[in-house]
Amino acid sequence: MASQQESFSLYLHIPYCIRKCPYCDFNVQVVRRIPEADYTTALIKELEVHALSECWRSRSLRSIFFGGGTPSVFAPQSIGKILEKAAALFSFEEGIEISLEANPDPADTKHFSGYRSCGVNRLSLGAQSFQPHLLRFLGRLHTADETREALRAILKAGFENFNVDLIYASPGQSLSDLSADLEETLSFHPPHLSAYGLTIEEKTIFYRQYRAGKISPLPEEEEVAMAELIEEALAGVGLERYEISNYARPGWQARHNVNYWQGGDYLGVGAGAHSHQRIGDCIAHRWQNERHPPRYMARIASEGRAVAEEERTDRHQTAAEFMFLGLRMTLGISVEEFSRRFGKNPAEFYPAIRDWLEDGLMEENAERLRLTRRGLLVANSIFVNFV
């Protein structure tokens, strides 16, 4: 079983949005009236139930992440109540990272100082682009000026630690569009930046448009050129790539996400939230909450828990997750840890690794195996071999 001394992460899902973006396949709900008080009560009750478990109560909390949805539609008072309860139930690690996703909507921006006062110490701003035609294409409700104002509000509120999300490889985007987005973002000196290549996922508006022939993905060579531009531009200002889509100054990596990629334990609270608990070296217990917010709240009120699906992974599933999560990071995976946990070295477990090494998509030394820069550009085509 995983050591009871290991810290864990807490994820809180706030599923509500003003409008669902056409590229989004997350568990979100667009409603006329957001049941903020009732949903906050449900989150707190679920936390109280999990705190009864020795698995969580006896360990320190390394990070908290409010994701969505759009967590910034909730007032600081609600976020503060949740954090106050979490602090009473669990032991916070020194220097705990407490992140909240926010949109540049003026209705949300006014809350930034309040979030800082109630304990949030990291904001992640969904800018996506500063180009009006790309914001329209991506279905974003904010303007470029509102993003600039939101970034100024982040700095004014005293957030040293913040992230800016950008989306690239949108149909119709040029290299000069991307260069302008990077220049504008970097003028605010973020310690962390996430740049996501647009993917067309099933069950999204974009997928329906793609199937109807209304939109087409950017050619692969153009997307690769954009990825290279991003890495070079960010390296030039000291933002080092540490994961496929994430860049940070040294020491400013997102602790919460690093815990995911390194296979750490995390507790998910809220509608559709996922949890992961290691049991020994080769098995993990995973579960997901009820996705529909009204059903989630009803089950929490009556049962205290709202688990919809759960499973125990076997040796092969756990090894596959170790590989495709760990290889997302530029640090790669520990060969010694993989061999100890799964009884073989990675290349014995996955013979295709030898081909990837030969083709220059991977590199290894005695201690670590990782994707090369070329490998990171085609990572998804490698990861499907582990599933």
C-alpha positions as CSV (number, residue, x, y, z in Angstrom):
1,M,0.0,0.0,0.0
2,A,1.1,3.6,-0.6
3,S,2.9,5.1,2.3
4,Q,0.5,6.9,4.7
5,Q,3.2,9.5,5.0
6,E,3.0,10.5,1.3
7,S,1.1,13.8,0.7
8,F,-1.9,13.9,-1.6
9,S,-3.7,16.5,-3.7
10,L,-7.3,17.7,-3.5
11,Y,-9.3,18.5,-6.6
12,L,-12.7,20.3,-6.3
13,H,-14.9,20.4,-9.4
14,I,-17.2,23.4,-10.0
15,P,-19.0,22.5,-13.2
16,Y,-20.9,25.7,-13.9
17,C,-20.3,27.9,-17.0
18,I,-22.1,30.8,-18.6
19,R,-21.7,29.1,-21.9
20,K,-20.0,25.9,-23.0
21,C,-17.0,26.5,-25.4
22,P,-17.2,24.6,-28.7
23,Y,-13.9,22.7,-28.0
24,C,-14.8,21.7,-24.4
25,D,-15.4,18.0,-23.5
26,F,-15.3,18.5,-19.7
27,N,-18.1,17.9,-17.3
28,V,-19.8,21.4,-17.4
29,Q,-23.3,22.6,-16.9
30,V,-24.9,25.8,-18.3
31,V,-27.8,26.8,-16.1
32,R,-29.9,30.0,-15.7
33,R,-29.3,30.1,-11.9
34,I,-26.1,28.7,-10.4
35,P,-27.0,26.9,-7.1
36,E,-23.8,28.2,-5.4
37,A,-24.9,27.8,-1.8
38,D,-26.3,24.3,-2.3
39,Y,-23.3,23.1,-4.3
40,T,-20.9,24.6,-1.7
41,T,-22.7,22.7,1.0
42,A,-22.4,19.5,-0.9
43,L,-18.7,19.9,-1.4
44,I,-18.2,20.6,2.3
45,K,-20.2,17.5,3.2
46,E,-18.3,15.3,0.9
47,L,-15.0,16.6,2.3
48,E,-16.3,15.8,5.8
49,V,-17.1,12.2,4.8
50,H,-13.7,11.6,3.2
51,A,-12.0,13.0,6.3
52,L,-13.4,10.1,8.2
53,S,-11.1,7.8,6.2
54,E,-7.7,7.1,7.6
55,C,-6.3,7.0,4.1
56,W,-6.8,10.8,3.7
57,R,-7.0,12.1,7.3
58,S,-3.5,10.8,8.3
59,R,-1.7,12.4,5.4
60,S,-0.8,16.0,4.5
61,L,-2.3,17.9,1.7
62,R,0.2,19.2,-0.9
63,S,-2.1,21.0,-3.3
64,I,-5.7,22.1,-3.8
65,F,-7.1,22.8,-7.2
66,F,-10.5,24.4,-8.0
67,G,-11.3,23.3,-11.6
68,G,-14.3,23.3,-13.8
69,G,-16.3,24.5,-15.4
70,T,-15.6,28.0,-14.3
71,P,-14.7,28.1,-10.6
72,S,-14.5,31.9,-10.7
73,V,-18.3,32.1,-11.0
74,F,-18.3,31.3,-7.3
75,A,-17.8,34.2,-4.9
76,P,-14.8,34.4,-2.6
77,Q,-17.0,33.7,0.4
78,S,-17.9,30.3,-1.0
79,I,-14.4,29.4,-1.9
80,G,-13.3,30.6,1.6
81,K,-15.8,28.4,3.3
82,I,-14.5,25.4,1.4
83,L,-10.9,26.2,2.2
84,E,-11.7,26.8,5.8
85,K,-13.3,23.4,6.1
86,A,-10.5,21.7,4.3
87,A,-7.9,23.3,6.7
88,A,-10.0,22.0,9.7
89,L,-10.2,18.5,8.3
90,F,-6.7,17.9,6.8
91,S,-3.1,18.8,7.5
92,F,-1.8,21.4,5.0
93,E,1.8,20.9,3.9
94,E,4.0,23.9,4.4
95,G,3.9,26.0,1.2
96,I,0.7,24.3,0.0
97,E,-0.3,25.4,-3.5
98,I,-4.0,26.5,-3.8
99,S,-5.1,27.1,-7.4
100,L,-8.3,28.4,-8.9
101,E,-9.2,28.5,-12.6
102,A,-10.6,31.9,-13.7
103,N,-12.0,33.5,-16.8
104,P,-11.2,37.1,-17.9
105,D,-14.9,38.0,-17.5
106,P,-15.3,41.3,-15.6
107,A,-17.8,39.7,-13.3
108,D,-15.1,37.2,-12.3
109,T,-12.2,39.6,-12.3
110,K,-13.7,41.7,-9.5
111,H,-13.3,38.6,-7.2
112,F,-9.5,38.2,-7.6
113,S,-8.6,40.2,-4.5
114,G,-11.2,38.2,-2.5
115,Y,-9.8,34.9,-3.6
116,R,-6.3,36.0,-2.5
117,S,-7.7,37.0,0.9
118,C,-9.4,33.7,1.5
119,G,-6.3,31.6,0.8
120,V,-6.0,31.0,-2.9
121,N,-2.4,31.6,-3.8
122,R,-2.4,30.7,-7.5
123,L,-4.7,31.7,-10.3
124,S,-4.9,30.1,-13.8
125,L,-6.4,32.5,-16.3
126,G,-8.2,31.1,-19.4
127,A,-7.0,33.7,-21.9
128,Q,-6.7,31.4,-24.9
129,S,-5.9,34.2,-27.4
130,F,-5.7,38.0,-27.7
131,Q,-6.8,37.9,-31.4
132,P,-10.5,38.9,-31.9
133,H,-11.1,36.5,-34.8
134,L,-9.7,33.5,-32.7
135,L,-11.7,34.4,-29.6
136,R,-14.8,34.4,-31.8
137,F,-13.9,31.1,-33.3
138,L,-13.2,29.5,-29.9
139,G,-16.5,30.7,-28.6
140,R,-15.0,32.9,-25.9
141,L,-17.2,35.6,-24.3
142,H,-14.4,37.9,-23.2
143,T,-12.4,40.4,-25.3
144,A,-8.7,40.9,-25.5
145,D,-9.0,44.1,-23.5
146,E,-10.8,42.2,-20.7
147,T,-8.0,39.7,-20.7
148,R,-5.5,42.5,-20.2
149,E,-7.6,44.0,-17.4
150,A,-7.8,40.5,-15.8
151,L,-4.0,40.1,-15.9
152,R,-3.6,43.6,-14.3
153,A,-6.1,42.6,-11.6
154,I,-4.1,39.4,-10.9
155,L,-1.0,41.5,-10.3
156,K,-2.8,44.1,-8.3
157,A,-4.3,41.4,-6.1
158,G,-0.8,40.3,-5.2
159,F,-0.6,37.0,-7.0
160,E,3.0,36.2,-7.6
161,N,2.1,32.7,-8.8
162,F,-0.3,32.6,-11.8
163,N,-0.7,30.8,-15.0
164,V,-2.0,31.9,-18.4
165,D,-3.7,29.4,-20.7
166,L,-3.3,29.8,-24.5
167,I,-4.7,27.7,-27.3
168,Y,-2.8,27.3,-30.6
169,A,-3.3,25.5,-33.9
170,S,-6.8,26.9,-34.4
171,P,-8.0,26.8,-38.0
172,G,-7.3,30.2,-39.4
173,Q,-4.5,31.0,-37.0
174,S,-1.1,32.2,-38.4
175,L,2.3,32.1,-36.9
176,S,2.1,35.9,-36.6
177,D,-1.1,35.5,-34.6
178,L,0.6,33.1,-32.3
179,S,3.7,35.3,-32.0
180,A,1.5,38.3,-31.1
181,D,-0.3,36.2,-28.4
182,L,3.0,35.1,-26.9
183,E,4.3,38.7,-26.9
184,E,1.2,40.1,-25.3
185,T,1.1,37.3,-22.6
186,L,4.8,37.6,-21.8
187,S,4.5,41.4,-21.3
188,F,2.7,40.5,-18.0
189,H,5.7,38.3,-16.9
190,P,3.8,35.1,-15.9
191,P,5.9,32.5,-14.0
192,H,3.9,29.8,-15.7
193,L,2.3,29.4,-19.1
194,S,0.2,26.5,-20.6
195,A,0.0,26.3,-24.4
196,Y,-2.5,23.7,-25.7
197,G,-2.7,22.6,-29.3
198,L,-6.4,22.6,-30.3
199,T,-7.8,19.0,-30.4
200,I,-11.2,18.2,-31.8
201,E,-12.8,15.9,-29.2
202,E,-15.9,13.8,-29.6
203,K,-19.1,15.1,-28.0
204,T,-18.1,18.7,-28.7
205,I,-19.6,21.4,-31.0
206,F,-16.3,21.4,-33.0
207,Y,-16.6,17.6,-33.5
208,R,-20.0,18.0,-35.1
209,Q,-18.8,20.8,-37.3
210,Y,-15.7,18.7,-38.3
211,R,-18.0,15.8,-39.2
212,A,-20.1,18.1,-41.3
213,G,-17.1,19.4,-43.1
214,K,-17.4,22.9,-41.7
215,I,-14.0,23.1,-40.0
216,S,-10.7,21.3,-40.6
217,P,-7.7,20.8,-38.2
218,L,-4.6,22.8,-39.0
219,P,-2.1,20.8,-41.1
220,E,0.4,18.9,-38.9
221,E,3.4,20.7,-40.2
222,E,1.9,24.1,-39.3
223,E,1.0,22.8,-35.8
224,V,4.6,21.6,-35.4
225,A,6.0,25.0,-36.5
226,M,3.8,26.6,-33.9
227,A,4.9,24.3,-31.1
228,E,8.5,25.0,-32.0
229,L,7.9,28.8,-32.0
230,I,6.3,28.5,-28.5
231,E,9.2,26.6,-27.0
232,E,11.8,28.9,-28.5
233,A,10.0,32.1,-27.4
234,L,9.4,30.9,-23.9
235,A,12.9,29.6,-23.4
236,G,14.1,33.0,-24.4
237,V,12.4,34.5,-21.3
238,G,13.3,31.7,-18.8
239,L,10.1,29.7,-19.1
240,E,11.4,26.1,-19.4
241,R,9.3,23.4,-20.9
242,Y,8.7,20.7,-18.2
243,E,5.7,19.0,-19.7
244,I,4.2,18.6,-23.2
245,S,2.0,21.8,-22.8
246,N,3.5,23.5,-19.8
247,Y,6.3,26.0,-19.2
248,A,7.5,27.6,-16.0
249,R,10.4,29.4,-14.4
250,P,12.5,27.1,-12.3
251,G,10.7,26.3,-9.1
252,W,7.3,27.5,-10.4
253,Q,5.9,24.3,-11.9
254,A,2.3,23.4,-11.1
255,R,2.6,21.2,-8.0
256,H,-0.9,19.9,-8.4
257,N,-0.5,18.7,-12.0
258,V,3.0,17.3,-11.4
259,N,1.4,15.1,-8.7
260,Y,-0.9,13.7,-11.4
261,W,1.9,13.1,-13.9
262,Q,4.0,11.4,-11.3
263,G,1.2,9.0,-10.3
264,G,0.5,10.5,-6.9
265,D,-2.7,10.1,-5.0
266,Y,-5.5,12.6,-5.4
267,L,-9.0,13.0,-3.9
268,G,-11.6,14.4,-6.3
269,V,-14.6,16.2,-4.8
270,G,-17.6,17.4,-6.7
271,A,-19.7,16.4,-9.7
272,G,-17.8,14.1,-12.0
273,A,-14.6,14.4,-10.0
274,H,-12.0,11.6,-10.3
275,S,-10.0,10.1,-7.4
276,H,-6.9,7.9,-7.4
277,Q,-5.3,5.9,-4.5
278,R,-2.3,3.6,-5.0
279,I,-2.5,0.2,-3.3
280,G,0.9,-1.3,-3.4
281,D,3.2,-1.0,-6.4
282,C,1.0,-2.5,-9.1
283,I,-2.6,-1.7,-8.2
284,A,-4.6,1.5,-7.8
285,H,-8.1,2.2,-6.7
286,R,-9.9,4.7,-9.0
287,W,-13.4,6.2,-8.8
288,Q,-15.5,8.9,-10.3
289,N,-18.4,10.8,-8.9
290,E,-21.9,11.2,-10.3
291,R,-21.5,13.7,-13.2
292,H,-24.9,15.3,-13.2
293,P,-24.7,18.1,-10.6
294,P,-28.3,17.8,-9.3
295,R,-28.0,14.0,-8.9
296,Y,-24.6,14.6,-7.3
297,M,-26.0,17.0,-4.7
298,A,-29.0,14.7,-4.0
299,R,-26.7,11.7,-3.3
300,I,-24.4,13.7,-1.1
301,A,-27.3,15.0,0.9
302,S,-28.7,11.5,1.4
303,E,-25.6,9.2,1.4
304,G,-22.6,11.5,2.0
305,R,-20.9,10.0,-1.1
306,A,-21.8,10.0,-4.8
307,V,-19.6,7.4,-6.5
308,A,-20.8,6.5,-10.0
309,E,-17.9,4.3,-11.2
310,E,-14.9,2.6,-9.6
311,E,-12.3,0.1,-10.4
312,R,-9.0,-1.4,-9.4
313,T,-6.3,-1.3,-12.0
314,D,-4.2,-4.4,-12.7
315,R,-0.5,-4.5,-13.3
316,H,-0.7,-3.7,-17.0
317,Q,-3.0,-0.8,-16.5
318,T,-0.9,0.7,-13.8
319,A,2.3,0.3,-15.8
320,A,0.6,1.9,-18.8
321,E,-0.4,4.9,-16.7
322,F,3.1,5.2,-15.2
323,M,4.5,5.4,-18.8
324,F,2.1,7.8,-20.5
325,L,1.7,10.1,-17.6
326,G,5.4,10.2,-16.7
327,L,6.5,10.6,-20.3
328,R,4.4,13.8,-20.5
329,M,7.1,15.4,-18.5
330,T,10.5,16.4,-20.0
331,L,12.1,14.7,-16.9
332,G,10.7,11.4,-18.1
333,I,10.4,8.3,-16.0
334,S,12.7,6.6,-13.5
335,V,13.9,3.3,-15.0
336,E,14.8,2.0,-11.6
337,E,11.3,2.7,-10.2
338,F,9.5,1.1,-13.1
339,S,11.7,-2.0,-12.9
340,R,11.2,-2.3,-9.1
341,R,7.4,-1.9,-9.3
342,F,6.7,-4.0,-12.4
343,G,9.5,-6.6,-12.4
344,K,10.9,-5.7,-15.8
345,N,12.7,-2.7,-17.3
346,P,10.5,-0.5,-19.6
347,A,12.0,-1.8,-22.8
348,E,11.3,-5.4,-21.7
349,F,7.7,-4.5,-20.8
350,Y,7.2,-2.5,-24.0
351,P,9.5,-3.7,-26.8
352,A,8.5,-0.8,-29.1
353,I,10.6,1.5,-26.9
354,R,13.7,0.1,-28.7
355,D,12.3,1.3,-32.0
356,W,11.5,4.8,-30.6
357,L,15.0,5.0,-29.2
358,E,16.4,4.1,-32.6
359,D,14.2,6.6,-34.4
360,G,15.3,9.4,-32.1
361,L,11.9,9.8,-30.4
362,M,13.2,8.7,-27.0
363,E,16.5,8.8,-25.1
364,E,17.7,7.1,-22.0
365,N,20.5,6.8,-19.6
366,A,21.1,4.5,-16.7
367,E,18.5,6.4,-14.6
368,R,15.8,7.9,-16.8
369,L,13.8,7.3,-20.0
370,R,12.2,10.3,-21.7
371,L,10.9,11.7,-25.0
372,T,13.2,13.8,-27.1
373,R,12.0,17.1,-28.4
374,R,10.9,15.3,-31.6
375,G,9.1,12.7,-29.5
376,L,7.2,15.4,-27.6
377,L,5.8,16.7,-30.9
378,V,4.3,13.3,-31.7
379,A,3.7,12.2,-28.1
380,N,0.0,11.1,-28.6
381,S,1.0,8.7,-31.4
382,I,3.4,7.1,-28.9
383,F,1.0,7.0,-25.9
384,V,-1.7,5.1,-27.7
385,N,0.7,2.1,-27.7
386,F,0.4,1.9,-23.9
387,V,-3.4,1.8,-23.8
